Amino acid sequence: MNDKKWIDDISKVFLNQKIVKIEIMTNEEAEALGWDQRAVMFQLENGTWFFASQDDEGNGAGAIHTTKEHFIVPVMH
């Protein structure tokens, strides 16, 4: 899939949505994914939850880096 197609698809879910809830993944949610770590999860007003993983295959929780003063949302152990 080309970049424009990805941006178009992703925009339908994320663009103009407000984050309405932030939670840390439960141990049970992490275990269901086969993970030893827990990720911070964000819920949008459209009901979509999102979180970072280590890679495209979902091999573990991932940290989220921001552009705000080197702020990082860490992986929870």
C-alpha positions, 0 to 999 in steps of 0.5 A: 500500500502506498503512503497516500493510501495509508494516510487516507485510511488512517485519517478516517479513524484518527483525524479530528478525534479527541482522546477521551480516555487513557488507561494502562493495559491490564495484565489480562489484556497483555496476556491475551496478546502474548505480551509480558509488558503492558502498553498505555492505551488511548481511546478516541471519542469514536470508541477506537482504542490504540496503543503502541507495539514493538513492531508490525507483528505485535511482538510486545508493548511499545513506547510512544515518543513525542516531540514535546521536550523528549517526553516518552510514554514508557512500556509498563513492566 
